[in-house]
Amino acid sequence: MAEEYYFISDLHLGGAGALDLCDFETELIGFLKELENKNRGTELIIIGDLFGLWEMSGKDEIEKTRAIIASHDELFRQFLRTGNNITVTVIPGNHDYQLACDPAFVELLRGYNISLEPEEHIIRTLGKKKIWIEHGSQHDSFNRAPNFGDPYVTPIGYYVTSHITATAGKYSDYGRGQWLRDVESIQPYEHIPDWLLSNYFYREMSPFLRWTLLPFLLLFTASIVAFLGMVLEREHILKTHFFNVQHLTHLGGIFGKLFGIVLMVDAVVIVFLLLLSIPFWFIFRDIMKILRRYGLKAKGSLKIQKNEVYLRAAREVFARDPAVAIYIFGHTHTPFLSRIDGRAIINTGTWLKRLIRVKTWFRLLPDVYYPTFCLNYFRIRAKKGKVEIDYEKIHRKTPSGLTFLQRLVTLGRKRKTGFDIPSRTVLPG
């Protein structure tokens, strides 16, 4: 039994092509060096997805792991040194599910002082209190392994990561800016189509086509505003005459007349689209109903609904075993800490790049995905008869990597890059 526990998860080391690059390797090595100075009463637990084995095709599982270790030689040498002084434990996630299927992985990782426990969940203790530890994919129908440890039963998520993600890694070098390698940072996967559209428009589209199309999109946005203003003025909801066509066309001389022509054409298009939207709305609603029935689309806020799944799972664990004081998991890549009746529910987040969806000032333009990092860990220990949970962040400056147009259309938009997690939480003993 350790006296002090450190928790991280979802490192996703390895992958095909550009996915093998690790943006946070320097920071991870530095973190392991700090733990190297601890004593045997300390345990680091990596709660799943240490590796991204599924994204590496063309090799069997053991060969994939050896290839990842060889590619990140300095990192695993540090694991070896850190593991000489403290206990380093790993459990399988959905991306490295093979770790649960072959005992050979236990021996392979033991050579780097990493103790693999091929279990769906494990328990650690602090005095008379227990910590329930799991990756969390067992509560996700998309990534759940129906029979944990069976190498021949794989969830739907297996095919997404082994085909879509692997392809993105291989072809990332051909894109403008290697944006395809960030596919692992898209959470949830339902946002992938929007992310692809955004990067096509801002990066891959011909610059001539993009800058030719842009004025028409902006004019169309202005036309929608003007059209709505005319309707509101006609119905006397707005007590102004600003949106009168004659008034608008006389504001800018020849440019005003040109705008008036564009406005009239766009008004016809808007009316046409409004008429089409009625049947399309019924079709869209029916498609969404079918996707929800198959579990591929959430009703309401996806983030809130996913968190509620784990809050419910934690309550069930607490009800079964009153000694469990902390329920900790990863998988969803969004760190948080919630307290329920003197107990804690913790998500460890991810060390991967995080992509924050930022809306543009012009709604007809695709949203921009702003890159950032949240390198963090949780430390849990008993002190003076109570349980202390410390939340620590490791600074990692993120080069934005945004194009000029992406910066321009989101100028001044708020980007929430942090999480409201207290630096210290104390639970009763």
C-alpha positions in Angstrom: 0.0 0.0 0.0 1.4 3.4 -1.0 1.2 6.5 1.0 0.9 8.9 -1.9 -0.6 8.3 -5.4 -0.1 10.3 -8.6 -2.6 9.9 -11.5 -2.4 10.7 -15.2 -4.1 9.2 -18.3 -4.6 9.3 -22.0 -1.1 9.9 -23.3 -1.7 8.0 -26.5 1.9 7.3 -27.3 2.6 6.0 -30.8 0.6 5.9 -34.0 1.0 5.7 -37.7 3.0 8.4 -39.4 2.8 11.8 -37.8 0.8 10.4 -34.9 4.0 9.0 -33.5 5.2 12.5 -32.7 4.7 13.4 -29.0 4.2 17.1 -28.4 4.6 16.8 -24.6 7.5 14.3 -24.3 9.8 16.9 -22.7 7.3 17.8 -20.1 6.4 14.1 -19.4 10.1 13.3 -18.9 10.4 16.2 -16.5 7.4 15.0 -14.5 8.9 11.5 -14.3 12.2 13.0 -13.1 10.4 14.8 -10.3 8.8 11.5 -9.2 12.3 9.8 -9.4 13.2 11.7 -6.2 10.2 10.2 -4.3 10.5 7.0 -2.2 8.9 3.6 -2.4 5.8 4.9 -0.7 4.8 6.6 -3.9 2.9 5.2 -6.8 2.2 6.7 -10.3 -0.9 5.1 -11.9 -1.5 5.7 -15.6 -5.2 5.2 -16.0 -5.4 3.8 -19.5 -4.4 4.8 -23.1 -0.7 5.0 -22.4 -0.3 3.8 -26.0 -2.2 4.4 -29.2 -1.6 0.8 -30.5 -4.6 0.7 -32.7 -3.4 3.5 -34.9 -0.3 1.5 -35.9 -1.2 -1.0 -38.6 1.0 -3.6 -40.3 2.5 -5.0 -37.1 1.3 -7.4 -34.4 0.6 -6.0 -30.9 4.0 -6.8 -29.3 5.9 -5.4 -32.3 3.8 -2.3 -32.2 4.7 -1.8 -28.5 8.4 -2.4 -29.2 8.3 0.1 -32.1 6.7 2.8 -29.9 9.3 2.2 -27.1 12.2 2.4 -29.6 10.7 5.6 -31.1 10.5 7.2 -27.6 13.7 5.8 -26.2 14.6 8.7 -23.8 11.1 8.6 -22.3 11.2 4.9 -21.6 14.7 5.1 -20.2 13.2 7.7 -17.8 10.4 5.3 -16.9 13.1 2.7 -16.1 14.9 5.2 -13.8 11.7 6.5 -12.1 10.5 2.9 -11.6 13.7 2.1 -9.6 12.4 4.4 -6.8 8.6 4.4 -7.0 5.9 2.0 -8.3 4.7 2.8 -11.8 1.4 1.1 -12.7 -0.5 1.0 -16.0 -4.0 -0.3 -16.7 -5.4 -0.8 -20.3 -7.6 1.8 -22.0 -9.6 1.4 -25.2 -6.7 2.6 -27.4 -4.3 0.1 -25.9 -6.9 -2.6 -25.2 -4.5 -5.3 -26.4 -2.6 -4.8 -23.1 -5.4 -6.7 -21.5 -5.3 -9.6 -24.0 -1.7 -11.0 -24.0 0.4 -11.8 -20.8 3.5 -11.0 -22.9 2.9 -7.3 -22.4 3.3 -7.7 -18.6 6.9 -9.0 -19.1 7.7 -6.5 -21.8 6.7 -3.5 -19.7 8.3 -4.9 -16.6 11.6 -4.5 -18.4 11.0 -0.7 -18.0 9.9 -0.9 -14.4 6.2 -0.5 -15.5 3.8 -2.8 -13.7 0.9 -3.7 -16.0 -2.4 -4.7 -14.3 -4.6 -6.0 -17.2 -7.8 -5.3 -15.3 -10.9 -3.2 -16.1 -10.6 -1.5 -12.7 -8.2 -1.6 -9.8 -8.5 -0.6 -6.1 -5.9 1.3 -4.0 -6.2 2.1 -0.3 -5.4 5.1 2.0 -5.9 3.9 5.5 -9.5 2.6 5.7 -10.5 4.5 2.5 -10.5 3.0 -1.0 -9.8 4.6 -4.4 -11.7 3.1 -7.3 -9.6 3.4 -10.5 -10.8 2.7 -14.1 -10.2 4.0 -17.6 -13.9 4.7 -18.1 -14.4 3.2 -21.6 -16.6 0.5 -20.2 -19.3 3.1 -19.8 -19.0 4.2 -23.4 -21.1 2.1 -25.8 -18.9 3.2 -28.7 -15.6 2.0 -27.0 -16.8 -0.7 -24.5 -15.2 -4.2 -24.8 -18.1 -6.6 -24.3 -15.8 -9.3 -22.8 -12.8 -7.6 -21.3 -9.6 -9.4 -22.1 -11.0 -11.2 -25.2 -8.8 -10.2 -28.2 -11.4 -11.3 -30.7 -14.2 -9.0 -29.4 -13.7 -5.4 -30.3 -16.0 -2.3 -30.0 -17.0 0.1 -32.8 -14.4 2.5 -31.7 -11.7 0.0 -32.7 -12.5 0.5 -36.4 -12.6 4.3 -36.1 -9.1 4.4 -34.5 -7.6 1.6 -36.7 -8.8 3.0 -40.0 -9.8 6.7 -39.8 -7.2 7.7 -37.3 -4.4 5.6 -38.8 -5.1 7.0 -42.3 -5.0 10.6 -40.9 -1.6 9.9 -39.3 -0.2 8.5 -42.6 -1.4 11.3 -44.8 -0.8 14.2 -42.3 2.5 15.1 -44.0 0.6 15.9 -47.3 -1.6 18.5 -45.7 -0.8 22.2 -45.0 0.4 22.3 -41.5 0.0 18.7 -40.4 -3.4 19.4 -39.0 -4.6 15.9 -39.7 -2.5 14.5 -36.9 -4.7 16.3 -34.4 -7.6 13.9 -35.1 -7.0 12.2 -31.8 -7.7 15.5 -30.1 -11.2 15.7 -31.4 -13.6 14.8 -28.5 -16.3 13.7 -29.0 -15.8 12.0 -32.4 -19.1 13.5 -33.5 -17.3 16.7 -34.1 -14.9 15.2 -36.7 -17.0 16.3 -39.7 -17.1 19.9 -38.5 -13.4 19.9 -37.8 -12.7 18.5 -41.3 -14.8 21.2 -42.9 -13.1 23.9 -40.9 -9.6 22.8 -41.9 -10.6 22.3 -45.5 -11.8 25.9 -45.7 -9.0 27.6 -43.7 -6.1 25.4 -44.8 -6.6 23.1 -47.8 -8.9 25.2 -50.0 -7.2 27.0 -52.9 -6.3 30.5 -51.5 -7.7 32.1 -54.7 -11.0 30.3 -54.2 -11.1 31.0 -50.5 -10.5 34.8 -50.8 -12.9 35.0 -53.8 -15.6 33.2 -51.9 -15.1 35.2 -48.7 -16.6 38.5 -49.8 -19.7 36.7 -51.1 -20.2 34.9 -47.7 -19.8 38.1 -45.8 -22.2 39.9 -48.1 -24.7 37.1 -47.7 -24.4 37.4 -43.9 -25.0 41.2 -44.2 -28.0 40.4 -46.5 -29.5 38.1 -43.9 -29.2 40.9 -41.3 -30.7 43.4 -43.7 -33.5 41.1 -44.7 -34.5 40.4 -41.0 -34.3 44.2 -40.4 -36.7 44.9 -43.2 -39.2 42.3 -41.9 -39.0 43.7 -38.4 -39.4 47.3 -39.7 -42.4 46.3 -42.0 -44.1 44.7 -38.9 -43.3 47.8 -36.9 -41.3 45.8 -34.4 -38.4 48.1 -35.2 -39.3 51.8 -35.1 -36.6 52.7 -37.6 -36.3 53.1 -41.4 -32.6 52.1 -41.6 -33.2 48.8 -43.4 -35.3 50.4 -46.2 -33.8 49.3 -49.5 -33.7 52.8 -50.9 -32.0 54.0 -47.8 -29.4 51.3 -47.9 -28.7 51.8 -51.6 -28.1 55.6 -51.3 -25.7 55.2 -48.4 -22.7 54.3 -50.6 -23.3 55.7 -54.1 -22.4 53.1 -56.8 -21.4 50.6 -54.1 -24.7 51.1 -52.4 -26.5 50.4 -55.6 -24.4 47.3 -56.1 -25.2 46.2 -52.6 -28.9 46.8 -53.3 -28.8 44.4 -56.3 -26.9 41.8 -54.2 -29.5 42.3 -51.4 -32.4 41.7 -53.7 -30.8 38.5 -55.1 -29.9 37.3 -51.7 -33.5 38.0 -50.5 -34.8 35.7 -53.1 -32.2 33.0 -52.1 -33.1 33.4 -48.4 -36.9 33.0 -49.1 -36.1 29.9 -51.2 -33.9 28.5 -48.4 -36.6 29.2 -45.8 -39.1 27.3 -47.9 -36.7 24.3 -48.3 -35.9 24.3 -44.6 -39.4 23.1 -43.7 -39.2 19.6 -45.3 -35.4 19.4 -44.5 -36.2 20.1 -40.8 -38.5 17.1 -40.6 -35.9 14.9 -42.4 -33.1 16.1 -40.1 -35.2 15.5 -37.0 -35.9 12.0 -38.2 -32.2 11.3 -38.9 -31.3 12.5 -35.4 -33.9 10.3 -33.9 -32.4 7.3 -35.7 -28.8 8.2 -34.6 -29.9 8.5 -31.0 -31.6 5.1 -31.2 -28.3 3.6 -32.3 -26.4 5.5 -29.5 -24.4 7.6 -32.0 -25.9 10.9 -31.1 -26.7 12.4 -27.7 -29.9 14.3 -26.9 -29.0 17.7 -25.3 -25.5 18.7 -24.3 -23.1 15.9 -25.1 -20.6 17.0 -22.5 -23.2 17.1 -19.7 -24.6 13.8 -20.8 -21.3 12.0 -20.9 -20.3 13.4 -17.4 -23.7 12.2 -16.1 -22.9 8.6 -17.2 -19.8 8.6 -15.0 -21.5 10.4 -12.1 -24.1 7.7 -12.1 -21.5 4.9 -12.3 -19.6 6.5 -9.3 -22.8 6.7 -7.3 -23.4 3.0 -7.9 -19.8 2.2 -6.8 -20.2 4.3 -3.7 -23.5 2.5 -2.9 -22.0 -0.9 -3.2 -18.9 -0.1 -1.1 -19.1 2.7 1.4 -15.3 2.5 1.9 -14.7 3.9 -1.6 -14.0 7.6 -1.1 -12.7 8.4 -4.6 -13.8 7.3 -8.0 -11.2 8.3 -10.6 -11.2 7.7 -14.4 -10.0 9.1 -17.7 -11.1 8.5 -21.3 -13.2 11.6 -22.1 -10.2 13.9 -22.1 -12.0 16.5 -20.0 -10.6 16.9 -16.4 -13.0 17.7 -13.6 -13.5 17.1 -9.9 -17.0 16.7 -8.3 -17.9 16.2 -4.7 -20.8 14.0 -3.6 -21.5 13.5 0.1 -17.9 13.8 1.2 -16.6 11.7 -1.7 -14.9 12.7 -4.9 -15.3 11.9 -8.6 -12.3 12.7 -10.7 -11.5 12.8 -14.4 -7.8 13.0 -15.1 -8.1 14.5 -18.6 -5.4 14.0 -21.3 -1.9 15.2 -22.1 -2.8 15.3 -25.8 -3.4 18.7 -27.5 -6.9 20.0 -26.8 -8.9 21.7 -29.6 -11.3 24.4 -28.4 -14.1 25.1 -30.8 -14.4 28.9 -31.2 -17.3 30.5 -33.2 -16.4 33.1 -35.8 -17.9 36.6 -35.9 -19.6 35.6 -39.3 -21.9 32.6 -38.8 -21.6 31.4 -42.4 -17.9 30.8 -41.9 -16.8 27.5 -40.3 -15.9 27.5 -36.6 -12.2 27.6 -35.7 -10.5 24.9 -33.5 -8.1 26.7 -31.2 -5.2 24.4 -30.0 -4.1 24.3 -26.4 -2.6 21.9 -23.8 -3.8 21.0 -20.3 -0.9 18.9 -18.9 -2.1 18.0 -15.5 -2.0 15.3 -12.7 -3.8 14.6 -9.5 -2.0 13.7 -6.3 -3.9 11.9 -3.5 -2.6 11.2 0.0 -3.7 10.9 3.6 -2.7 13.6 5.9 -3.8 14.2 9.5 -6.6 11.7 9.2 -8.0 13.2 6.1 -7.7 12.6 2.4 -6.0 15.4 0.4 -6.5 15.7 -3.4 -4.1 18.1 -5.1 -4.6 19.2 -8.7 -1.4 20.4 -10.5 -0.8 21.8 -14.0 2.4 21.7 -15.9 3.0 24.7 -18.1 3.3 24.1 -21.8 3.2 27.0 -24.2 1.1 26.3 -27.2 2.0 27.8 -30.5 -1.4 28.7 -31.9 -0.7 27.4 -35.4 -3.7 29.4 -36.7 -3.8 30.9 -40.1 -4.2 34.7 -40.6 -7.8 34.3 -41.5 -8.6 32.1 -38.5 -7.1 34.7 -36.2 -9.0 37.5 -38.0 -12.5 35.9 -37.9 -12.1 35.0 -34.2 -10.4 38.2 -33.0 -11.6 39.1 -29.6 -13.6 35.8 -29.1 -13.3 34.3 -25.7 -11.4 31.0 -25.5 -11.8 29.0 -22.3 -8.6 27.1 -21.9 -8.7 26.2 -18.3 -10.9 24.1 -15.9 -12.5 25.1 -12.6 -10.7 22.6 -10.5 -9.5 23.6 -7.0 -5.8 23.2 -6.4 -6.6 21.3 -3.2 -9.6 19.3 -2.1 -9.9 17.8 1.4 -12.2 14.9 2.1 -13.1 13.8 5.7 -11.2 10.9 7.1 
